[in-house]
Amino acid sequence: MATTETWTDPDRCPFCGARLSSPGAGFVDHVQTTPECEDAFGTWRDRVDDDLVRGWTG
């Protein structure tokens, strides 16, 4: 798990620090194939869902 909750490098996973093949699709692929990061992303998504008018759709 990354030591900070601030994502400072879009070429690395904000949860584990692994290098991503790309900041967009590479991140999605990484999250889908790395259970720990998928769980962390789910937690993050739950946290921001109430901050968005219509909730998280992505």
C-alpha positions in Angstrom: 0.0 0.0 0.0 1.3 3.4 -0.9 2.3 5.5 2.1 0.3 8.5 1.1 -3.3 9.1 -0.1 -2.1 11.7 -2.6 -1.6 10.3 -6.1 1.5 12.2 -7.3 2.7 10.0 -10.2 0.0 9.0 -12.8 2.4 6.4 -14.2 2.3 4.4 -10.9 -0.6 2.8 -9.0 -1.6 5.1 -6.1 -2.3 2.0 -4.0 0.8 -0.1 -4.4 3.3 2.0 -6.4 3.6 -0.4 -9.3 4.5 1.1 -12.7 1.4 1.3 -15.0 1.5 0.7 -18.7 -0.6 4.0 -19.0 -2.3 6.3 -16.6 -5.8 5.5 -18.0 -6.4 2.1 -19.4 -3.2 0.8 -17.7 -4.6 1.8 -14.3 -7.9 0.0 -15.0 -6.1 -3.1 -16.2 -3.9 -3.1 -13.2 -6.8 -2.7 -10.7 -8.7 -5.5 -12.4 -5.8 -7.9 -12.1 -4.4 -7.0 -8.7 -6.9 -7.9 -5.9 -5.3 -5.7 -3.3 -5.5 -2.6 -5.5 -9.0 -3.6 -6.6 -10.1 -3.5 -2.9 -8.3 -0.2 -2.3 -9.9 1.3 -5.4 -13.3 0.1 -4.2 -12.7 1.8 -0.8 -11.7 5.0 -2.5 -14.7 4.9 -4.8 -17.0 4.4 -1.8 -15.4 7.5 -0.2 -15.9 9.8 -3.1 -19.3 8.5 -4.2 -21.2 10.9 -1.9 -19.1 13.8 -3.1 -20.5 13.4 -6.7 -24.0 14.7 -7.5 -25.1 11.5 -9.3 -22.6 9.2 -7.6 -19.7 7.3 -9.1 -20.5 5.9 -12.6 -17.0 4.9 -13.7 
